[in-house]
Every structure is written in structure tokens, then in C-alpha cells.
Amino acid sequence: MSVARSVVVEADGGSRGNPGPAGYGAVVIDPATGETLAEAAEYIGVATNNVAEYRGLIAGLTAAKALFPDAGDALRVHVRMDSKLVVEQMSGRWKIKHPDMKPLAARAAAILPPSRVTYEWIPRAQNKHADRLANEAMDAGRDGRRWEASASTAALDAPTARTASIPPSGPPGDQAAGAAKARAALAAARGAAAPEGLFPLPEAGEPDGAAPVAPSPVPPASGPAGPAPLPLAPASRPDPAVSGPDPAVSGQDPQGRPGAPLETAGTPQTGWGSAPDLGAPATLVLLRHGETALTPQKRFSGSGGTDPELSATGRGQAERAAEHFAALGAVQEIVSSPLRRCRETAAAVAARLGLDVRVDEGLRETDFGAWEGLTFTEVRERYGDDLTAWLASPEAAPTGGGESFAEVAERVAAARDRIVARYAGRTVLTVTHVTPIKTLVRLALGAPPEALFRMELSAASISTVAYYGDGNASVRLLNDTSHLR
């Protein structure tokens, strides 16, 4: 005979845009002690709030079942969510009309016998743990990484826990310390325990507005979001002694509403730039345009030449970049150089993301004067003295009235300032050229002009620089081409 087991599942999901970059979080809790038994979270790409919430429910129920695989019908789960829609639909009181919700509800109902699952709506303030898990997952997706349970601080991020400044204790995986702190934080956040435990579960048939009624019958299906993965792990906490800044992780994203900074007091603060007193940075994701016919020949191709279009290879690179940014879900704005190869690259991404492209003249490539269309060797043969002077000084211009690197730096810096001011706190895909990207990186690093000749920048590569309210910048990525492989 199976031993009776009762757990509480709290689940949540969110979308920064609705639809927009989305993620879910779920936590399984011991109802008697408040101890966190398991956490699950995942970034799911572009989706709506409702899809993310259902995915959180599915993950929570799956996690509860996985904890007690031998419990069978003896396992009793009480689900607490701040989504009225999910609670009412899964309780059978509201009809499921949206085609995206039906398969998700069916998947949730199939995990455990509906008679063993009850649902309760709770205010958002009482669902902080799952909410923070969802935000951690979205932050991880924004940064191009997976959510890791070992790095989560969601259980400790109830308002009372933050006020008390309870630090994590012990190395990663220290279950005793982590569970004790989680238990204390959860207990404080939810108030005094009832005599039978922190979370008294409704009895079967109890008229509490959360009767365990199955949702409208629909055939099981995967749904548009795909099968729900199971990033399931016991709760564990990071060791503050080894959790130093990570300059490769980007800062905070804004919420779905335009221009509003995301309140991220509960998400892990990684890197100096995430300090709340600096605010959310303007993050410029610098995408070099795809190849043109001149690119593989290593010919000077600036703003004073023929303005070539993308080659077939370049169009393929632009499409792969578009796929990458659609999966990542972090880009909120797109700004492009006025030159054709950049506008074509930007258009491919914009079509996938459903965004408009804003053109900034300051992002155009250097005018290489008489060198346009020539190889480096050809320039050396024809204009050797001018080339030597150009390589030696940022003030020297190419032959025939081209631009010096000093002139380019001035207009690129002005374009940067316009973009950062216009899109403060947002993530901006900036589609431009070799010299502007290298210049932005050089200026962010405070490197000398000769640093331009020390950087490799491939066609359709991605680099990232974040700009903070105090005027500082952080280079987070340079010449990434992994999305092209």
C-alpha cells in the first residue's frame, strides 16, 4: 500500500511583451514545514503570459510526481497560482476556448489523476518564489544560458527575507543549510503556520472554490510551445564566496510595457552592471552585416563605394541570425546603418521578430575614398605612403578624401549616445559594419586607436556592449559566430 503524500505546488509564468521573451517557474513545497523540495524553471522563447503559466503548472506537477514516483493515487497535490485563468480552467469552472491553451491544459490534466489535484488562486504577492524562478529563467534566456537550480536564490527572495538580508549559507549543494533558510523565508513570507502545517490542504469535496474537477476534455497534444522539459533539481543555494561578477552576463531587461524597467530585486545579481542603483543598462547587441560579394575577397567596402547587396551566403547568414535572435527573445529594438547590406540583414531579423527598423546615419561604414573596392595589397601597391600614414595615425585619412578613424569615432560615438538615450534600459540590435563595431568596443574598453587593428570581426558576427546610467560601459561579447554553425 502506498504511503500518503501531500505537497504544495506553486507555479508562475511570465512574458516580457505578451507575447515576448517568456519563462516559467515552479516550486514543490512540503506543506507541513514549508521546505522547498524541488524547483523547476525554464526560458521558453517567445510566448504569451498564459502559455508560460500553463508551462509552469506542467513543470510543477511533473516535478511533484517525480519526487514520489511510487506514491500513485496516494499523492495529493494542492496547486497555488496567481493566474485566475489557469486556476479556473483547470478547476473546470471556465471553458477553455483558446486553441493554444487546450493542449497545454490536457497535458497538465494527464500528469496526475484530476481527483488528486486541487487548485487555489492566490494574490501575486503570495507567489513570489515561483515568480522569481520565472524571472530567473527569463534572465538566463536573455543572456543565452540555461537556468541552473544551483544558482537560484528565488526561495530566499520573499519580501521579509530581503528585509532581513538572509544570505545563502554553505557551498552549492549544501541541502541542510539551503533548506533551513528556505524554510525560514517561506514561513515568514506566508505568515504563521496553522496547527496542521503551513499549507492546510482542502479536503476532498470541500467547497473552497477549488474543487478538483477535470478541465474540458481535449485530446492530449504537445501544443505550440513543444514538450515541457524537466529542469528538475533539489533546491540548493550558491556560495557567496565563490559567486563573483560575471562580465559575460548581461544586465536586467525591461518589462513587457515599453520603457519600464523590470523590478528584479529577486533575480540573481551577476556582474557589476546589475547593481540596482545603476539601473538597467541600454544593451547594444552589435551585429555585423552578412557577406557581400566583396567580403570573401577582403576588399575595402565602405560608405563611399558601390553599396553592395548581400550575397546568397550573406542572406543565409542573416536568416540564421534571425533564427538565433528569435530563439533568444531578448531583442526589443532594431537600429541599422543606412547601407544596403545592413538594412537587408536587419530586415531579416525584423521580419522574424515583428519589429520595425530605425536607421541611424552615424552607423555607416568608413568612407575609404579611393581605396573602395581594392584589396589591401592593391592599396599598398598604388598608395603605399598613404596606407603607411593611415596605419600609423587615427588622424590620417585614406587617399582621395576618405574618412580618418578619428572622424569615424566621433560620429559613431554620437550615434551611440543617441541610441543609448533613446533606448535606456532596453536591448537594441544594432546592425552595422566592421569599423563602427570595433570603434564601439574600443571606446567601451578605453583602448587606444591601434586596438582597431587587433580585433577580428567576422561577417554576421555578434558582439555586445552594455551602457549604464553612470556613463560606464561593459563589453560582454566579441565576434561570436556560434549561431552560424
DRENGUDREN-95855 format. One record per residue (C-alpha): residue number from 1; residue in one letter; chain; x, y, z. Coordinates in steps of 0.02 Angstrom, whole numbers. Layout:
 resi resn chain   east  north     up
  NUM    A     A      X      Y      Z
...
This chain:
 resi resn chain   east  north     up
    1    M     A      0      0      0
    2    S     A     71    169    -49
    3    V     A    110    295     87
    4    A     A      2    451     76
    5    R     A     98    604     19
    6    S     A     41    784     10
    7    V     A    135    927    -71
    8    V     A    102   1105   -124
    9    V     A    149   1162   -298
   10    E     A    168   1347   -331
   11    A     A    188   1394   -514
   12    D     A    200   1551   -618
   13    G     A    248   1609   -791
   14    G     A    285   1775   -871
   15    S     A    314   1858  -1038
   16    R     A    409   2018  -1064
   17    G     A    299   2083  -1204
   18    N     A    149   1963  -1207
   19    P     A    197   1888  -1324
   20    G     A    380   1913  -1291
   21    P     A    529   1827  -1208
   22    A     A    446   1708  -1085
   23    G     A    487   1586   -947
   24    Y     A    408   1488   -807
   25    G     A    448   1439   -629
   26    A     A    378   1307   -514
   27    V     A    418   1250   -338
   28    V     A    364   1096   -241
   29    I     A    344   1129    -55
   30    D     A    317   1021     98
   31    P     A    150   1086    166
   32    A     A    195   1046    345
   33    T     A    365   1130    356
   34    G     A    374   1247    208
   35    E     A    532   1162    149
   36    T     A    573   1179    -34
   37    L     A    579   1004   -106
   38    A     A    614   1044   -288
   39    E     A    622   1191   -407
   40    A     A    595   1197   -595
   41    A     A    616   1343   -715
   42    E     A    649   1368   -899
   43    Y     A    659   1502  -1031
   44    I     A    538   1452  -1170
   45    G     A    570   1583  -1304
   46    V     A    434   1700  -1368
   47    A     A    264   1658  -1293
   48    T     A    116   1736  -1203
   49    N     A     91   1750  -1016
   50    N     A    -45   1617  -1021
   51    V     A     64   1491  -1112
   52    A     A    206   1523   -990
   53    E     A     88   1500   -841
   54    Y     A     24   1334   -908
   55    R     A    203   1278   -939
   56    G     A    242   1320   -758
   57    L     A     95   1216   -699
   58    I     A    150   1069   -806
   59    A     A    328   1080   -739
   60    G     A    266   1091   -559
   61    L     A    151    941   -572
   62    T     A    285    841   -661
   63    A     A    411    885   -527
   64    A     A    292    832   -388
   65    K     A    259    666   -473
   66    A     A    445    636   -500
   67    L     A    481    664   -315
   68    F     A    364    523   -264
   69    P     A    358    403   -412
   70    D     A    291    260   -305
   71    A     A    152    358   -220
   72    G     A     25    327   -358
   73    D     A   -150    381   -309
   74    A     A    -87    418   -133
   75    L     A     -1    577   -193
   76    R     A   -106    731   -163
   77    V     A    -56    897   -240
   78    H     A   -125   1068   -199
   79    V     A    -82   1195   -334
   80    R     A    -71   1378   -289
   81    M     A    -59   1506   -431
   82    D     A    -93   1691   -457
   83    S     A   -165   1655   -629
   84    K     A   -354   1660   -612
   85    L     A   -369   1594   -790
   86    V     A   -268   1436   -759
   87    V     A   -346   1401   -590
   88    E     A   -524   1421   -654
   89    Q     A   -494   1323   -814
   90    M     A   -405   1180   -728
   91    S     A   -542   1176   -596
   92    G     A   -670   1156   -734
   93    R     A   -767   1314   -698
   94    W     A   -709   1409   -852
   95    K     A   -717   1338  -1027
   96    I     A   -552   1327  -1120
   97    K     A   -580   1417  -1285
   98    H     A   -407   1469  -1345
   99    P     A   -329   1337  -1459
  100    D     A   -156   1364  -1382
  101    M     A   -222   1329  -1207
  102    K     A   -317   1168  -1242
  103    P     A   -168   1053  -1272
  104    L     A    -74   1129  -1126
  105    A     A   -221   1102  -1009
  106    A     A   -236    924  -1072
  107    R     A    -53    890  -1036
  108    A     A    -70    960   -861
  109    A     A   -226    856   -826
  110    A     A   -140    697   -886
  111    I     A      7    706   -766
  112    L     A    -91    655   -610
  113    P     A   -268    594   -583
  114    P     A   -375    753   -578
  115    S     A   -458    693   -418
  116    R     A   -291    705   -328
  117    V     A   -256    886   -379
  118    T     A   -339   1040   -307
  119    Y     A   -317   1221   -361
  120    E     A   -314   1384   -267
  121    W     A   -295   1561   -330
  122    I     A   -177   1668   -227
  123    P     A   -126   1851   -242
  124    R     A     36   1883   -337
  125    A     A    120   1939   -177
  126    Q     A     99   1763   -108
  127    N     A    176   1683   -262
  128    K     A    348   1764   -251
  129    H     A    451   1605   -255
  130    A     A    381   1543   -421
  131    D     A    378   1720   -491
  132    R     A    564   1741   -454
  133    L     A    603   1573   -531
  134    A     A    514   1628   -690
  135    N     A    612   1791   -693
  136    E     A    775   1698   -664
  137    A     A    734   1588   -813
  138    M     A    694   1738   -923
  139    D     A    855   1823   -869
  140    A     A    952   1665   -911
  141    G     A    871   1656  -1083
  142    R     A    910   1839  -1114
  143    D     A   1093   1803  -1076
  144    G     A   1098   1650  -1188
  145    R     A   1117   1523  -1048
  146    R     A   1011   1393   -960
  147    W     A    933   1418   -790
  148    E     A   1028   1321   -656
  149    A     A    946   1267   -494
  150    S     A   1113   1278   -403
  151    A     A   1121   1465   -437
  152    S     A    942   1507   -392
  153    T     A    901   1622   -247
  154    A     A    714   1627   -278
  155    A     A    666   1537   -116
  156    L     A    752   1670    -13
  157    D     A    679   1817   -103
  158    A     A    516   1841    -11
  159    P     A    496   2022     47
  160    T     A    531   1978    228
  161    A     A    684   1878    180
  162    R     A    753   2026     83
  163    T     A    721   2143    227
  164    A     A    811   2027    345
  165    S     A    954   2008    218
  166    I     A    968   1821    246
  167    P     A   1124   1767    149
  168    P     A   1146   1596     70
  169    S     A   1248   1480    176
  170    G     A   1366   1339    132
  171    P     A   1436   1282    -34
  172    P     A   1325   1239   -183
  173    G     A   1225   1083   -145
  174    D     A   1226   1109     45
  175    Q     A   1050   1045     67
  176    A     A   1038   1066    254
  177    A     A   1083   1250    255
  178    G     A    986   1289     98
  179    A     A    828   1202    156
  180    A     A    836   1284    326
  181    K     A    849   1457    253
  182    A     A    713   1422    125
  183    R     A    600   1355    262
  184    A     A    627   1510    369
  185    A     A    598   1629    224
  186    L     A    442   1538    163
  187    A     A    369   1530    337
  188    A     A    399   1715    365
  189    A     A    327   1763    197
  190    R     A    168   1662    217
  191    G     A    129   1701    398
  192    A     A    108   1588    548
  193    A     A     78   1404    518
  194    A     A    -91   1329    551
  195    P     A    -90   1187    679
  196    E     A    -89   1055    541
  197    G     A     53   1140    445
  198    L     A    100   1293    343
  199    F     A    -16   1246    200
  200    P     A   -176   1161    258
  201    L     A   -241   1066    108
  202    P     A   -428   1068     69
  203    E     A   -516    904    100
  204    A     A   -591    814    -47
  205    G     A   -759    892    -90
  206    E     A   -728   1044     21
  207    P     A   -820   1195    -54
  208    D     A   -669   1311    -56
  209    G     A   -687   1367   -236
  210    A     A   -550   1247   -292
  211    A     A   -640   1082   -316
  212    P     A   -535    952   -407
  213    V     A   -638    948   -567
  214    A     A   -553    898   -730
  215    P     A   -543   1031   -867
  216    S     A   -642   1022  -1027
  217    P     A   -592    859  -1112
  218    V     A   -473    884  -1258
  219    P     A   -355    763  -1342
  220    P     A   -176    765  -1273
  221    A     A    -57    861  -1383
  222    S     A    111    947  -1374
  223    G     A     48   1123  -1405
  224    P     A    143   1265  -1488
  225    A     A    270   1278  -1350
  226    G     A    331   1099  -1375
  227    P     A    350    965  -1243
  228    A     A    387   1027  -1069
  229    P     A    566    986  -1019
  230    L     A    604    943   -841
  231    P     A    744   1051   -771
  232    L     A    710    971   -603
  233    A     A    833    982   -460
  234    P     A    827    988   -271
  235    A     A    840   1162   -201
  236    S     A   1018   1220   -174
  237    R     A   1099   1389   -147
  238    P     A   1257   1472   -212
  239    D     A   1406   1509   -104
  240    P     A   1430   1698    -98
  241    A     A   1616   1671    -77
  242    V     A   1630   1595   -250
  243    S     A   1489   1687   -341
  244    G     A   1591   1831   -411
  245    P     A   1544   1950   -552
  246    D     A   1524   1875   -724
  247    P     A   1561   2005   -858
  248    A     A   1486   1891   -991
  249    V     A   1310   1902   -919
  250    S     A   1201   2045   -975
  251    G     A   1104   2159   -860
  252    Q     A    920   2175   -823
  253    D     A    785   2177   -956
  254    P     A    636   2292   -951
  255    Q     A    461   2225   -926
  256    G     A    338   2200  -1066
  257    R     A    271   2377  -1057
  258    P     A    381   2493  -1161
  259    G     A    515   2589  -1071
  260    A     A    477   2521   -897
  261    P     A    624   2445   -804
  262    L     A    596   2271   -737
  263    E     A    590   2258   -548
  264    T     A    719   2122   -521
  265    A     A    753   2127   -336
  266    G     A    734   1939   -330
  267    T     A    840   1888   -479
  268    P     A   1023   1844   -455
  269    Q     A   1132   1998   -472
  270    T     A   1277   1950   -583
  271    G     A   1414   2070   -631
  272    W     A   1445   2249   -577
  273    G     A   1322   2315   -704
  274    S     A   1174   2233   -620
  275    A     A   1187   2341   -465
  276    P     A   1011   2411   -438
  277    D     A   1073   2588   -406
  278    L     A   1143   2594   -583
  279    G     A    978   2546   -661
  280    A     A    952   2435   -811
  281    P     A   1081   2466   -948
  282    A     A   1050   2503  -1130
  283    T     A   1121   2346  -1210
  284    L     A   1183   2360  -1389
  285    V     A   1191   2192  -1475
  286    L     A   1309   2231  -1618
  287    L     A   1276   2126  -1773
  288    R     A   1393   2144  -1920
  289    H     A   1301   2128  -2085
  290    G     A   1309   1967  -2186
  291    E     A   1431   1939  -2328
  292    T     A   1427   2033  -2492
  293    A     A   1522   1983  -2649
  294    L     A   1667   2091  -2587
  295    T     A   1681   2014  -2414
  296    P     A   1771   1849  -2452
  297    Q     A   1890   1944  -2567
  298    K     A   1943   2056  -2422
  299    R     A   1911   2215  -2519
  300    F     A   1886   2386  -2441
  301    S     A   1698   2412  -2439
  302    G     A   1642   2569  -2351
  303    S     A   1512   2704  -2373
  304    G     A   1597   2785  -2523
  305    G     A   1585   2639  -2642
  306    T     A   1450   2541  -2733
  307    D     A   1339   2497  -2583
  308    P     A   1333   2310  -2624
  309    E     A   1189   2197  -2578
  310    L     A   1204   2036  -2479
  311    S     A   1265   1884  -2573
  312    A     A   1172   1718  -2563
  313    T     A   1291   1671  -2421
  314    G     A   1255   1835  -2335
  315    R     A   1067   1811  -2347
  316    G     A   1087   1640  -2268
  317    Q     A   1189   1716  -2128
  318    A     A   1055   1848  -2099
  319    E     A    922   1712  -2087
  320    R     A   1024   1613  -1961
  321    A     A   1049   1771  -1860
  322    A     A    861   1799  -1866
  323    E     A    831   1622  -1803
  324    H     A    955   1650  -1663
  325    F     A    875   1811  -1602
  326    A     A    700   1740  -1616
  327    A     A    751   1594  -1505
  328    L     A    843   1706  -1383
  329    G     A    697   1826  -1367
  330    A     A    796   1971  -1294
  331    V     A    796   2100  -1434
  332    Q     A    671   2241  -1412
  333    E     A    727   2370  -1540
  334    I     A    824   2367  -1704
  335    V     A    934   2507  -1770
  336    S     A   1031   2492  -1932
  337    S     A   1163   2578  -2037
  338    P     A   1086   2656  -2193
  339    L     A   1192   2548  -2310
  340    R     A   1102   2413  -2406
  341    R     A   1193   2262  -2335
  342    C     A   1148   2314  -2158
  343    R     A    968   2357  -2199
  344    E     A    946   2187  -2281
  345    T     A   1021   2099  -2130
  346    A     A    914   2200  -2010
  347    A     A    758   2168  -2113
  348    A     A    782   1979  -2100
  349    V     A    787   1990  -1910
  350    A     A    646   2117  -1900
  351    A     A    532   2007  -2004
  352    R     A    560   1862  -1884
  353    L     A    537   1968  -1727
  354    G     A    396   2079  -1789
  355    L     A    494   2238  -1754
  356    D     A    525   2397  -1853
  357    V     A    699   2452  -1908
  358    R     A    760   2627  -1868
  359    V     A    904   2692  -1974
  360    D     A   1045   2796  -1898
  361    E     A   1165   2879  -2021
  362    G     A   1303   2878  -1891
  363    L     A   1317   2689  -1903
  364    R     A   1378   2686  -2084
  365    E     A   1548   2614  -2126
  366    T     A   1704   2719  -2152
  367    D     A   1720   2809  -2318
  368    F     A   1879   2731  -2387
  369    G     A   1897   2857  -2528
  370    A     A   2000   2796  -2675
  371    W     A   2028   2629  -2588
  372    E     A   1848   2573  -2609
  373    G     A   1839   2404  -2695
  374    L     A   2027   2372  -2683
  375    T     A   2117   2237  -2585
  376    F     A   2246   2282  -2453
  377    T     A   2385   2227  -2570
  378    E     A   2317   2333  -2711
  379    V     A   2311   2486  -2597
  380    R     A   2489   2456  -2541
  381    E     A   2547   2444  -2721
  382    R     A   2456   2602  -2777
  383    Y     A   2453   2712  -2621
  384    G     A   2592   2644  -2512
  385    D     A   2637   2806  -2423
  386    D     A   2455   2849  -2386
  387    L     A   2424   2673  -2319
  388    T     A   2576   2683  -2205
  389    A     A   2517   2850  -2136
  390    W     A   2340   2781  -2111
  391    L     A   2404   2632  -2014
  392    A     A   2512   2745  -1905
  393    S     A   2386   2880  -1856
  394    P     A   2198   2887  -1824
  395    E     A   2202   3064  -1894
  396    A     A   2259   3006  -2067
  397    A     A   2125   2981  -2200
  398    P     A   2126   2861  -2347
  399    T     A   2178   2928  -2516
  400    G     A   2053   3037  -2606
  401    G     A   1956   3118  -2466
  402    G     A   1902   2969  -2363
  403    E     A   1870   2973  -2175
  404    S     A   2001   2955  -2040
  405    F     A   1970   2837  -1894
  406    A     A   1960   2991  -1782
  407    E     A   1816   3060  -1886
  408    V     A   1729   2892  -1886
  409    A     A   1748   2878  -1697
  410    E     A   1667   3048  -1673
  411    R     A   1510   3009  -1773
  412    V     A   1497   2831  -1706
  413    A     A   1507   2897  -1527
  414    A     A   1370   3022  -1568
  415    A     A   1262   2881  -1639
  416    R     A   1295   2778  -1483
  417    D     A   1241   2921  -1371
  418    R     A   1080   2943  -1471
  419    I     A   1037   2759  -1461
  420    V     A   1078   2743  -1276
  421    A     A    975   2896  -1233
  422    R     A    827   2842  -1339
  423    Y     A    826   2661  -1280
  424    A     A    883   2673  -1099
  425    G     A    859   2506  -1011
  426    R     A    820   2413  -1172
  427    T     A    909   2285  -1281
  428    V     A    944   2355  -1454
  429    L     A   1003   2253  -1602
  430    T     A   1123   2370  -1690
  431    V     A   1162   2313  -1867
  432    T     A   1319   2396  -1932
  433    H     A   1495   2368  -2000
  434    V     A   1671   2319  -1951
  435    T     A   1739   2492  -1908
  436    P     A   1589   2554  -1808
  437    I     A   1580   2393  -1706
  438    K     A   1767   2392  -1671
  439    T     A   1756   2576  -1626
  440    L     A   1615   2548  -1502
  441    V     A   1711   2406  -1421
  442    R     A   1872   2508  -1416
  443    L     A   1786   2657  -1337
  444    A     A   1698   2547  -1209
  445    L     A   1865   2470  -1160
  446    G     A   1957   2636  -1158
  447    A     A   2083   2559  -1279
  448    P     A   2196   2660  -1394
  449    P     A   2155   2683  -1580
  450    E     A   2279   2549  -1633
  451    A     A   2166   2422  -1547
  452    L     A   2059   2427  -1705
  453    F     A   2193   2325  -1792
  454    R     A   2196   2195  -1652
  455    M     A   2017   2135  -1668
  456    E     A   1942   2002  -1782
  457    L     A   1763   2031  -1837
  458    S     A   1680   1903  -1950
  459    A     A   1530   1930  -2062
  460    A     A   1365   1915  -1967
  461    S     A   1459   1902  -1801
  462    I     A   1383   1963  -1638
  463    S     A   1465   2075  -1508
  464    T     A   1381   2154  -1357
  465    V     A   1412   2312  -1256
  466    A     A   1303   2372  -1111
  467    Y     A   1294   2556  -1062
  468    Y     A   1246   2609   -885
  469    G     A   1172   2764   -809
  470    D     A   1337   2816   -730
  471    G     A   1420   2828   -901
  472    N     A   1518   2666   -890
  473    A     A   1512   2525  -1017
  474    S     A   1539   2338  -1011
  475    V     A   1596   2233  -1158
  476    R     A   1511   2065  -1144
  477    L     A   1538   1978  -1309
  478    L     A   1651   1996  -1459
  479    N     A   1644   1912  -1631
  480    D     A   1527   1770  -1584
  481    T     A   1484   1664  -1736
  482    S     A   1412   1511  -1648
  483    H     A   1239   1546  -1722
  484    L     A   1308   1522  -1897
  485    R     A   1369   1344  -1870
